Amino acid sequence: MAHSTFPSDLPVPTDDGACDHLTNAGLPNTTLPSTGSPSNPLDVSQLHDLTIIFCYPRTGAPDEVVPTTWDAIPGARGCTPQACSFRDNLPALKEHGVKNVYGLSTQGTEYQKEVHDRVHLPYELLSDEGLGFVKAMRLPTIEWEGKQLVKRITLAVEKRKVVKYWYPVFPPDRNVLDVLDWLKGR
């Protein structure tokens, strides 16, 4: 099943205030493996240049049928469309001063590597399988099939702190356009 589109009748997430603490929050001293170099993890506390980190709950496997229980969670569906929209708009992001773009989920690096290669992402995906970054930043999560997953949120970080966040993110494939609007207004 293709995961590049999503139904138009999905429940819309509401802002529950779970990210109100993030503006100017310092980045934690946490290292995360990436799809580009799993054995050489990225220390997120060292992100000095303008970087966009879009956090997403999970990507589906290529032949996975998305269950209705997943679609019923407000804001859960749309990880691959969001990742592809950042892929397609990477030149514009760079043109407006973004040095790095990362996707982040609580899935393992091997799982992420499959989607990274399948949809030809020009940026790396970060694995927070141990929830170190999510917990240190106090990011909102959802419980699904016995796993704790990060909710969809996008962070703009610069000089080792959060300078802007987007939450809730909906629809996911338009998030990059919201980021670009913010960049143009800086």
C-alpha positions, 0 to 999 in steps of 0.5 A, spaced: 500 500 500 502 506 498 503 511 504 504 517 500 497 520 500 492 520 506 484 520 507 481 527 507 476 525 513 482 524 518 481 527 525 484 534 526 489 534 532 488 540 537 493 544 541 493 541 548 498 546 550 503 540 551 509 544 547 508 551 550 514 550 554 519 549 548 520 556 546 527 558 547 528 551 551 535 548 550 537 542 547 539 536 551 545 533 551 543 527 547 546 523 542 541 519 536 543 514 531 542 517 524 540 513 517 547 516 514 551 513 520 548 509 525 555 508 529 556 515 529 550 518 533 549 526 532 549 530 539 543 534 538 546 539 543 551 541 538 546 543 533 548 551 532 546 552 525 539 553 523 536 546 523 529 543 522 527 537 526 520 534 524 518 529 529 513 524 527 510 518 530 512 512 525 512 510 518 508 504 515 512 498 512 511 498 504 506 493 504 502 495 511 495 496 511 494 502 515 489 500 520 483 504 522 485 504 529 491 508 527 487 513 522 482 514 528 488 518 532 488 525 531 494 527 527 497 520 527 497 519 519 501 522 514 508 521 516 511 519 509 507 525 505 510 529 511 517 526 509 516 527 502 514 534 502 521 536 506 524 532 501 521 536 495 522 543 498 529 542 501 532 547 496 527 552 498 529 551 505 536 551 504 535 558 500 532 561 506 538 559 511 536 552 513 543 548 514 540 541 516 533 538 516 532 531 520 526 527 521 526 524 528 521 518 530 522 512 536 523 507 530 529 503 530 535 506 525 534 499 520 526 501 520 528 508 518 533 506 513 528 502 509 523 508 508 529 513 507 532 509 501 525 507 498 522 515 498 529 517 496 530 522 502 536 527 501 536 528 509 537 523 515 532 520 519 534 520 527 532 514 531 530 516 538 528 509 540 530 509 547 526 516 548 532 520 550 530 526 546 523 525 547 523 525 554 528 530 555 525 535 551 518 533 554 515 532 547 508 529 547 507 522 545 501 517 544 501 510 546 499 505 540 500 497 540 504 497 546 509 502 544 510 510 546 511 514 539 512 521 539 507 526 536 508 530 530 511 536 532 516 540 528 522 544 531 526 550 528 533 550 533 539 554 532 544 556 537 543 550 541 536 552 543 528 551 540 527 558 536 520 556 533 515 550 534 509 547 530 504 543 534 500 540 532 502 539 525 496 538 520 495 536 515 502 533 515 504 535 508 503 542 509 508 543 515 514 544 510 510 550 507 508 553 514 516 552 516 517 556 509 512 562 511 516 563 518 523 563 514 521 568 509 518 572 515 525 572 519 
